[in-house]
Amino acid sequence: MNTLRTAMLLAAMTALFMGVGYLIGGSGGVVIALLIAAGMNLFSYWNADKMVLSMNRAIEVDEKNAPEYYAIVQALAKQAGLPMPKTYLIDNPQPNAFATGRNPENAAVAASTGLLERLSHEEVAAVMAHELAHVQHRDTLTMTIVATLAGAISMLGNFAFFLGGSRENNNPFGFVGVLVAMLVAPFAAMIVQMAVSRTREYEADRRGAEICGHPLWLASALNKIARGAEQIPNEDAERNPAMAHLFIINPLHGERMDNLFSTHPSTENRIAALQEMARAMGGTAPANRRQASPPPVEPEELPAGPWGKRPEPAPPPQPKPNPWGRNPTGPRNAGRRGPWS
């Protein structure tokens, strides 16, 4: 059902784009719209992942400088039957994560240092399973196409007065059509873009819970990430709000309502769906919640978060340089086992 709904929304976005071209320039405007869309989609298809990672200042890591984080992604990718994606860290205190890439063979997943510091081992695994679900469903490509079309519609709207409105362009609606293209079409495109994003988040939650095997691990993680996103600003995302829909939780402030104006469903609705999924899988919420939220440790033993500040062992000879001069993936949760073990 979600796949059909996404296809219908993409068709609506395409029709809207063609309609904007017609309102601006008649039949000639449709041709111009097609050419612009083709060029932007072709560029985005090959370069969107690099652009998103660059805008977030993400640094690629491996088993040498982020061993536990890398191992989690590696094991979950194997569990999902996916190629190992490139793995990135973002030096940002806000807990969050996203996936990008045009297909599973060219995918990348990224987590913030805030995510690794604030979530348990199990919760991090659930978050990365959610991102791998986006990769498996090719949502990253879908959302890139939607974002590109939405951007193109907004661009055409901004130039509506320059591109249309005269009799020579066969526009039957004249200035009224141009006005609609300039004011209404970008707003409609934004609504469709948000609707597509929200549809795919529910499906990625479901598949991610299947990959990690514990829906309430993801429910617990979503709760922590949502609270962290409310308290900690993400300056890079605020500067580039068009990429907010890529994150597991909206990184922008003031986006908490589950309506047409939100890029994500409400966290409460997502958690409720995961709790229902846990019950359907045969577990009860109280029992699984103990797994999702591991027992607290004494502060003097280990600080909060799966990768605390214990003394690090001597690095191996000629290690890959650590991007931030610290190891965000220390020996936390060594005694716990999960599907990634």
ZIDAUR-V849133 format. One record per backbone hydrogen bond with DSSP energy under -1.0 kcal/mol. NH is the residue of the N-H (numbers start at 1). CO is the residue of the C=O. If there is no record, write none. Layout:
BEGIN
nh | co
NH | CO
NH | CO
END
This chain:
BEGIN
nh | co
5 | 1
6 | 2
7 | 3
8 | 4
9 | 5
10 | 6
11 | 7
12 | 8
13 | 9
14 | 10
15 | 11
16 | 12
17 | 13
18 | 14
19 | 15
20 | 16
21 | 17
22 | 18
23 | 19
24 | 20
25 | 21
26 | 22
29 | 25
30 | 26
31 | 27
32 | 28
33 | 29
34 | 30
35 | 31
36 | 32
37 | 33
38 | 34
39 | 35
40 | 36
41 | 37
42 | 38
43 | 39
44 | 40
45 | 41
46 | 42
47 | 43
48 | 44
51 | 47
52 | 48
53 | 49
54 | 50
55 | 51
56 | 52
57 | 54
58 | 53
59 | 89
61 | 87
66 | 62
70 | 66
71 | 67
72 | 68
73 | 69
74 | 70
75 | 71
76 | 72
77 | 73
78 | 74
79 | 75
80 | 76
82 | 77
86 | 107
88 | 109
89 | 59
90 | 111
92 | 90
98 | 110
100 | 108
106 | 103
108 | 100
109 | 86
110 | 98
111 | 88
112 | 96
113 | 90
114 | 92
116 | 112
117 | 113
118 | 114
119 | 115
124 | 120
125 | 121
126 | 122
127 | 123
128 | 124
129 | 125
130 | 126
131 | 127
132 | 128
133 | 129
134 | 130
135 | 131
136 | 132
137 | 133
138 | 135
139 | 134
142 | 138
143 | 139
144 | 140
145 | 141
146 | 142
147 | 143
148 | 144
149 | 145
150 | 146
151 | 147
152 | 148
153 | 149
154 | 150
155 | 151
156 | 152
157 | 153
158 | 154
159 | 155
160 | 157
163 | 159
164 | 160
170 | 167
176 | 173
178 | 174
179 | 175
180 | 176
181 | 177
182 | 178
183 | 179
184 | 180
185 | 180
188 | 184
189 | 185
190 | 186
191 | 187
192 | 188
193 | 189
194 | 190
195 | 191
196 | 192
197 | 193
198 | 194
199 | 195
200 | 196
201 | 197
202 | 198
203 | 199
204 | 200
205 | 201
206 | 202
207 | 203
208 | 204
209 | 205
210 | 206
211 | 207
212 | 208
213 | 209
217 | 214
219 | 215
220 | 216
221 | 217
222 | 218
223 | 219
224 | 220
225 | 221
226 | 222
227 | 223
228 | 224
229 | 225
230 | 226
231 | 227
232 | 228
238 | 234
239 | 235
240 | 236
243 | 240
244 | 241
246 | 243
247 | 244
248 | 97
259 | 257
262 | 259
270 | 266
271 | 267
272 | 268
273 | 269
274 | 270
275 | 271
276 | 272
277 | 273
278 | 274
279 | 275
280 | 276
281 | 277
282 | 279
283 | 278
288 | 284
289 | 285
290 | 286
292 | 288
293 | 289
301 | 298
302 | 298
306 | 119
332 | 330
336 | 333
341 | 338
END
